[in-house]
Amino acid sequence: MRDDRLYMELFAPGLSEHWEAVKVASFYDDLVGCGHKCNGFYGSRDWLTVDPSEIPGISEEICETIAKAKTADIKLLEIIKQAIEILDKK
């Protein structure tokens, strides 16, 4: 980061609980794992040879994964929003 002042503010004690929330293993797994899982759906299958009877199950799993990722994204954005509000009060 070019703005060292802002960079140092990110380590303020008032923000530590927010960063700890991001480190929670299940939250991290949801956020990153969903991306990997979606990539696996699209990249690892030969869609020309997939049995059509499997498509509803695959589709349902993709939708569940995207919903889980959306929930994790909303949590992360809320944490970032709270951190910005704290920094704006300084």
Number of C-alpha atoms within 10 A of each C-alpha: 6 6 7 8 9 11 11 9 13 15 11 11 9 13 18 12 12 16 16 9 14 17 12 10 10 12 18 15 15 17 20 13 16 21 14 11 15 17 11 11 15 11 10 9 10 9 12 7 7 10 8 10 8 9 12 10 11 12 12 11 15 17 13 13 18 16 13 15 21 15 14 21 15 11 16 19 11 13 18 16 12 14 18 13 11 13 15 8 6 6
